[in-house]
């Protein structure tokens, strides 16, 4: 049996773990990414945990290392200009980790890693064509076709969050307008909530909330709050329309939603499926499932990184 | 040296030819598709031409047959419910042709065949990630990622013509509204021309034209007709915006335009490149070339079909 070391580098925390072929995490740890002023100190910290907690027997069984990181590029092995990391410019992270641990190492961005995680260990097991959509602070995606990640000629494919959902719509962090991310990210849905609350006079539990989040909207929806349902409906409509266009390109078997909004379960999955089906070209109608990730927790990132190969 | 027989089945004509490894067409012929009331009579007619004109020596060298056909499905080998063909329902065309000619046979839709043709013999030689867009009566596309066609789980991927370019825009033959095809197909551009002519009071050569076509708009543009330029600009804007979204999904090295509008050369290529670049996410800006097909003629379809493998 061969094991993989999965490393998920996030702007705040970095999680890593040893994963067996069945997707069982045998050991895991995490460090605070942002306290390390250089990538080398950061790598030393991972190495320290690795050497202290993983015995020689297990170390020998680890045959490869996978890294998921913001702006991680599969082709170059670099982290390139990641907005959420302290270390600026181009960092040859895969090479440095490979040198440190003496194991073949590959890197890709976090959404691509999540897609691989679902394919190897999760709900996309056995699928060769699917789309992974990660809904968080930003919106990322990983497209799998013919059983392989679509990386694009430069390694930067899969930016569904920056497909224009509404032309001349909300201003996006990328400087353009109407990106899907501005409606379906954690901040996007809060903007939608505030807009709907302002336009409506209807009573809502959300009017009394100190801060509105995906979670408080979900909580209100569970209690039958009509404004909360309207927020999910509005968001699902935009997501469903955009997914329908993506389906016309790659014709996937399923679309898997992870994190953020997707934690609202059927409140978002059902209307998104409905709006997507309503907008699909007839060839695709009724053929594309919208699923929730198998890993709605902190293990997902480690499994995703460990699945890279 | 091994040859391929390429068969391009169109609603009106079917062209076929023997192609060598360098993409030279050694023999070609065509028949009128629509006169054959059954697929078997149609196959017999191709076989008759084949047996009469291709000598035993050359027949022996043909190692495979590729077919491009409307709604041709790579996975099933069938032509499924093709609107432009007389033969209704599901036709196991690849199997029947394979049986008749005793050569391994595969089928796909015409745009996918065109993409393979560009990759094997044309401007996409050496590329592993590109998008082929066929602009004709309809708008088709073939997406190549990791050096392989994206077929989707059901073989129906690559319907860029039915991505929504303008939400609630023009009514499409598919029953939905605002599909790219309604703006960039042969009929789409004529509708645009008529709309612009109605809205403007400016003189134009097109006002005197009996019938407006892509070609007459191109001819007027060559003479500096400002309305003609405006028609190309409007169309390029919509095409460029839609391509920018497609780039965010597959991050191609190039987008290759074939037929119809693309025959207007720089009148359409240059503004489309400009509008696409204006609309691209910064990661992709300046990295994606818009090219014209290497085969702007009747050979393209045969080469495309012959390239299938």
Interface residues (C-beta under 8 A of the other chain):
Chain A: X127 X128 X129 X130 X143 X145 X146 X148 X150 X151 X152 X153 X154 X155 X156 X157 X158 X159 X160 X162 X163 X164 X166 X167 X174 X175 X176 X241 X244 X245 X246 X248 X249 X250 X251 X252 X253 X279 X281 X282 X283 X284 X287
Chain B: X127 X128 X129 X130 X143 X145 X146 X148 X150 X151 X152 X153 X154 X155 X156 X157 X158 X159 X160 X162 X163 X164 X166 X167 X174 X175 X176 X241 X244 X245 X246 X248 X249 X250 X251 X252 X253 X279 X281 X282 X283 X284 X287
